[in-house]
Amino acid sequence: MALHLLKLAVGATSVADIEAYVVERLKRRGGETPHGPVHTTRMVPKRADEILDGGSLYWVVRGQIAARQAVLAIRPFTDSAGIGRCDLVLDPAVVAVAPRPCRAFQGWRYLAPDAAPPDLSSLVGGVDLPEALRRDLAELCLL
């Protein structure tokens, strides 16, 4: 089973914000790249092989796990200041997931496969609801 990563989407207020960020990052890099959008992080996951076996980066938006992007590659590097960093190469597709509450944290965390919320498209009902309403219903444990 694939292991996942969990990260706060700082500054994002919706899944649409994450999608817009992905588009903007791709434009800055000259449009579609063969490797997809890149998210740079400070720490290199020690369990990279498990993540690359079908894992995703799950985004926390406003206190709820809201979306995911598949992790295509993990590339460690050293920046110009000599600090070790890591590029997470992600699939450009942002997939909305069933909202689930999540407390704030720093950096990223591992997310076990059985703890990962299902894709919204795989659920019956709630798919066509506006994101704000889905968020409210999830907070009330009705979705």
N, C-alpha and C positions, 0 to 999 in steps of 0.2 A: 504494500500500500504506500502511496505517495505521502510524503510529509509536506506540510504547507508552512508559509510564513504569514505573520499578521503584522500590519503596520498601520499607524495613524496617517490619515490623509489630511495633513495639516493645512488649514485654509480652505478646504473643500466643505461645501455645505450640502452637496448632493452627488449622486452618481454622475449626473450631467457635468458637474465640475471636473470630475476625474476624466471623463471622456474628452472634454475640451482641453484639459492639460495634456493628454496624450497626443491629441492633434497638434497642439502648439509645439510640443517637444519634437515631434516628427518634422514639422515645418522648419524648426531651428536647425535640425540636422540635415536639411535638404530634401525633405519629403520622405516617401516610403524608403526604408532601408531594408536590406535583406535580413537584418538581425532584430528588427522591431524596436520599440522604445526602450530606453535604458533608465533605470533608477539607481543612483549611486548611493551607497550606504557605507558607514564607517567599518563595520565588522563583517568578516567573511563567515558565512554559515559553516560550521564544522560538519554538519550533516548534509552537505551539498548533494551527494549522490542520491540520497533519499528524496530530496526536493526535485532534482532533475528527472526523477522517475514518475513524472506526471503531476508534480506539485504546482501550487498557485500562490500568488501573493494576494492575501485578502486585505482589503482596505477598510479601516474603521472611519466612519463619517459621523460626526456629531454624536459620539457615544454608542454607535451601533455598527456591527459588521454589515457592510452594505454591498460590496462588490468584490470581484476578484479578477486577476489577470494571470494567465498561465506563465510560469517561469520557463523560459527557453534555454537560458544559459546563465552561468555564474562565472564572472571573470574578475579575479582579484588583480589589483595593480597598486603601484606606489605613486602617489601624486607628486607634483613638483616640489612640495615642502618635505618630502620624504615620509609622508604618512600613508600607512596601508589603508586601502579602500577596496570597495567591491562594487562592480557593476552587475546589477540584476537585469538581464535582458528579458523583456516581457513581451507577451503576445499583445498586439495593438487592440484586440477585442476586449472590451470591459464588460464583464458578465455580472448582472445584478443578482444578488443572492437574497434569500429570505432574511430579513433584518433580525439581528440578535444583539442584545445589549453587550457592551464591552467597556470596561474601565480604561482610563487613560494610562499610558505607560511610555517609557522612552525607548527609542530604537525600534527593534522588531522582536517578535517572539515566534517560537515554533507553534504550530497549530496541528494537533493530531487529526488524522483523517476522520475519525468518528466525531470530533468536535466541530468540524467545519460545517457551516450551514449549507443546505442544498441550494442549487441554482433556482432562481425564481421561476424560470420557465418550466421546471419540472414539477411545480406545485399546482394543485387544482385550486383555482380562485386566487384573487389578489394580484394576478399578473397584469391586468389592465388598469389597476388602481394607480392614481398619481402617487409619486414617491412620498410626498409629505403625509398622505393618508395611510400608506403602508407603514410608515415610521410610527405614526400615532397608534395604529392598531397593534403593532408589535409591542409598543410600550405597555399597552393594556393587556398583553398576552392573548389577543384575539386573532392573531395571524401567525 
